Amino acid sequence: MPRRNGRSIMEQRADDDLTVEVMKMKDLDDVMEVERQCFTTPWSRYSFACELTDNQFSHYIVVRHIGKVIGYAGMWIILDEAHVTNVGVLPEYRGKGIGELLMRSLMAAAKNHGATKMTLEVRKTNYIAQNLYSKLGFEPVGIRRGYYMDDGEDAIIMWKDSL
């Protein structure tokens, strides 16, 4: 990962109060709290631990507000393609650009690791996320019927051809 001022791009300060950093094992308690508040079927702590220790394709980041983890995002990079696995922001921090900061950080990291395109799935009814992804250049390319296990909701597949 390219470094500037001794820190990776993903670790640069976003502003005076926000910092984006590579997720570490010590972050898992906070990440699990974000996960519980964001998703009806949250990933397990074990799943995140495996992503951080056993999956050579995974890249996860957290965003902190004055030191507190308020959101996280992750992706897998395989060859030239990045696949966003999760994006979560605590409810009280939504609508403040945190999701966009996380996505832009993921896109920069993906590009730095050789990915040229990115894909993700988003709930059919998550219009706020869909609008963000569209703003960032993602386009809907298909539907995964019954993708979400908690309620069988469809997922929209979105794709960005150029990072």
C-alpha positions, 0 to 999 in steps of 0.5 A: 500500500502506498505510504505518505508521511509514513502512513498508508493512504487508508490511515491518513486523517480524513479530517480533524475528528475522523481517521480511517485505518486498517481493521485490526483484531483489537477492533472486533468488539467495536466492529461487532457493535456496529454490525449488531446495530446495522444488520438483522443477520450480523456476521459473527466475531469468528467470521471477522477474525477469519477475514483478518487472519485467514483470508489472503484476499480480504481487506477491512477498514474502520473509521473512527470519530475521536478514537471511537469506531463508528463504521467499517467496510470490507472487500475481497480483491481477487485478481483485478476485481474487488468485491465489497463484502460489508459496509456498516455505519452506526445509525447516529452517524449516518447521513454525515458522509461516513459511508462515502468516506469508507467507500472512497477509501475501499476504492483507493485501496482496491486500486492500490492493490491492482484492482481495476473494477469493483462490484457489490450487492445492495438490498433492493429497498436500500435506496440511500445506499443505492444513491451513494453507490450511483454517485460513486459511479456504480451501475446496476447490472442484475438482481440476485433473487432472494439473496438476503436470508433474513427476509428473502429480499432481492439484492441489486448487483452493482458494478463499477468498471473503472477504479 
